[in-house]
Amino acid sequence: MKGGVYNILKARFLVNEDATKNWRFILFIVVLAIIMIANSHRFDEKIYRISDLTNEVKELRSEFVDRRSELMKLRMESTVSEKMESRGIFSSQVPPQKIKVKKTEEKGLLKKLWH
C-alpha cells in the first residue's frame, strides 16, 4: 500500500509501458470537464438574459399602463373641451340628433325587364 501511494505521488502510472491507456482516460476526463464548464457558462448566460428580458418586460408593461391612463385622460370630454376653448371652439348646448338616410334602390337592366 505504501509503495502504491508513493507511485501515484511520483506519477509513475503516466510513464509506465501501459501509460497510453492512462493518458487516454485522463484526456477523456479533461474533455468532459471542459464540456461541463462550457455548458454551465452557457446556462448562466441564458439565466442572465432571461432575467434582463423579464425586467425589460416589466418596465415596458408599466410604461404601457402609464401611457394608456394618460391617453384615457386626454380623451375625456372635459379635457377636450378645455383645450378647444383656447381656440374659440365651445361645446354645443343642444344635444345631437340622429339623421336617418333612406337609400333608394336603383333598378338594374335585368330588374327592369322582369318587372
GIWOPE-V13255 format. One record per residue. N is the residue number from 1. SS is DSSP state (H for helix, E for strand, L for the rest). NEAR is the number of other C-alpha atoms within 10 Angstrom. Layout:
# GIWOPE-V13255
n=N ss=SS near=NEAR
n=N ss=SS near=NEAR
This chain:
# GIWOPE-V13255
n=1 ss=L near=6
n=2 ss=H near=6
n=3 ss=H near=8
n=4 ss=H near=10
n=5 ss=H near=10
n=6 ss=H near=11
n=7 ss=H near=12
n=8 ss=H near=11
n=9 ss=H near=10
n=10 ss=H near=10
n=11 ss=L near=11
n=12 ss=H near=12
n=13 ss=H near=16
n=14 ss=H near=15
n=15 ss=L near=11
n=16 ss=L near=10
n=17 ss=L near=8
n=18 ss=L near=10
n=19 ss=H near=13
n=20 ss=H near=13
n=21 ss=H near=11
n=22 ss=H near=14
n=23 ss=H near=14
n=24 ss=H near=11
n=25 ss=H near=12
n=26 ss=H near=13
n=27 ss=H near=11
n=28 ss=H near=11
n=29 ss=H near=12
n=30 ss=H near=12
n=31 ss=H near=12
n=32 ss=H near=12
n=33 ss=H near=12
n=34 ss=H near=11
n=35 ss=H near=12
n=36 ss=H near=12
n=37 ss=H near=12
n=38 ss=H near=12
n=39 ss=H near=12
n=40 ss=H near=12
n=41 ss=H near=12
n=42 ss=H near=12
n=43 ss=H near=12
n=44 ss=H near=12
n=45 ss=H near=12
n=46 ss=H near=12
n=47 ss=H near=12
n=48 ss=H near=12
n=49 ss=H near=12
n=50 ss=H near=12
n=51 ss=H near=12
n=52 ss=H near=11
n=53 ss=H near=12
n=54 ss=H near=12
n=55 ss=H near=12
n=56 ss=H near=12
n=57 ss=H near=12
n=58 ss=H near=11
n=59 ss=H near=11
n=60 ss=H near=12
n=61 ss=H near=12
n=62 ss=H near=12
n=63 ss=H near=12
n=64 ss=H near=12
n=65 ss=H near=11
n=66 ss=H near=12
n=67 ss=H near=12
n=68 ss=H near=12
n=69 ss=H near=12
n=70 ss=H near=11
n=71 ss=H near=11
n=72 ss=H near=10
n=73 ss=H near=13
n=74 ss=H near=13
n=75 ss=H near=11
n=76 ss=L near=10
n=77 ss=H near=11
n=78 ss=H near=12
n=79 ss=H near=11
n=80 ss=H near=13
n=81 ss=H near=13
n=82 ss=H near=13
n=83 ss=H near=14
n=84 ss=H near=13
n=85 ss=H near=11
n=86 ss=L near=9
n=87 ss=L near=8
n=88 ss=L near=7
n=89 ss=L near=11
n=90 ss=L near=12
n=91 ss=L near=13
n=92 ss=L near=7
n=93 ss=L near=6
n=94 ss=L near=6
n=95 ss=L near=7
n=96 ss=L near=7
n=97 ss=L near=6
n=98 ss=L near=6
n=99 ss=L near=6
n=100 ss=L near=6
n=101 ss=L near=6
n=102 ss=L near=6
n=103 ss=L near=6
n=104 ss=L near=6
n=105 ss=L near=6
n=106 ss=L near=8
n=107 ss=L near=10
n=108 ss=L near=8
n=109 ss=H near=8
n=110 ss=H near=8
n=111 ss=H near=9
n=112 ss=H near=9
n=113 ss=H near=8
n=114 ss=H near=6
n=115 ss=L near=6
